[in-house]
């Protein structure tokens, strides 16, 4: 995995880490304790589409189990299941 110090233009503290996505964008690394809140916010903003939530998370936030957690979160959402996502 490729990490860099998060530049101030990404609204991180100077000591924060950023993950370098495959396309070169920087995603702010978040603590495990912030994952549930990030999942809920991504889900509320981007709706019940797991692929869209994953795509929108890229370049914004990163944690080591991001894709698996997004998938699990959508699999446990009643509305997502009703939409067969």
DADAZI-V330470 format. One line per field, one symbol per residue. burial: 1 if it has 24 or more other C-alpha atoms within 12 Angstrom, else 0. A space follows every 10 residues. Layout:
BEGIN
burial->???
END
This chain:
BEGIN
burial->0000010000 0000001111 0000011111 0000100110 0110000111 0011011101 1110011011 1011000001 00000
END
